[in-house]
Amino acid sequence: MNIDQIEHKTEIDMSVELAGIRMKNPILTASGICGYGLEYLPYLDLGKMGAFTTKSITLEPRDGNPAPRMAETRAGLLNSIGLANVGVDKFIVEKLPQARRLDIPIFVNVAGRTVEEYCEVASRLDEQDAIAGLELNISCPNVACGALEFGVDADQAGMLVSAVRKVVKKRKLIVKLTPNVTDISDLARAVVDAGADILSLINTLRGMTINIENRHPILPRGVGGLSGPAVKPVAVYCIWKVYNEVAGKQNIPIIGIGGVQYWSDAIELMLAGATAVAMGTVMYVNPQAPLEALVGMEDYCRRHKVDRIADIIGTAEPPRAI
Ligand code: SIN
């Protein structure tokens, strides 16, 4: 064996496949973190990521909730954005061509107040070749109707996903699940049975913070969605549970989301069962975090003599007491 072959052998294959969508590496952006694509480019070359997920898109433009929309907590961030976005028409004409320039798979997060709204937005986006997949948001805790109303009830979630599945014929259908339920596997099962190609989990956990001087909740709606390092163990548990009880058995890939800061967090989510890992809140602190994570993940593979990162998916050992 000559030296060229030896070097080649140490190269790690970082690519993963999500229901036929090839990603050059497993790290993507969580919805909402980097807007529609190009806003974040001064801080990070998003083209180096495995995929990009947009902010939620609704039928009509939305201003979102009143300020303040974010409140920092000790180990995370509470947000109450309220699905602020430009609306599907403007998104298609103005934003999507920009996102396409990233030259990586684009996932568009879709939200709505009613089944009809979800279907209308999804069918318009289904016609767009620039999009690899639609991520149905049935898990946003920050709006009065729609989203989480569907996401906490397996029957409602299944009914919504089957309706959207009928109009989404060309793009992959991802469904983003909430951890704010008794058993997340029930929800996963319902949406997979209704036609989801990919699951993403977890969205934020409902939380609240109160200003102790004036005694008002800091966020105007009171409740917000908690993200950041505090939620990572919840994400690991939910991914592990859904992978073992539903997704792994039916070959449905999972996009793992929740409190990932470092390479070791991303590896942990993959061991639990995630095929790809989205990074979110950390990017407000360290925009380079995804690229740093990729270096550490490759190094982990090298140390553990793993040639393909995909080989670690779902390989966590069972708990010792089982
Ligand atoms: C928001 O826009 O309020 C956040 C979106 C989400 O939690 O899904």
Residues whose N, C-alpha, C, O or C-beta is under 5 A from the ligand:
A	BS01	SIN	S80 I81 G82 L83 A84 N137 S139 C140 P141 N142 G225
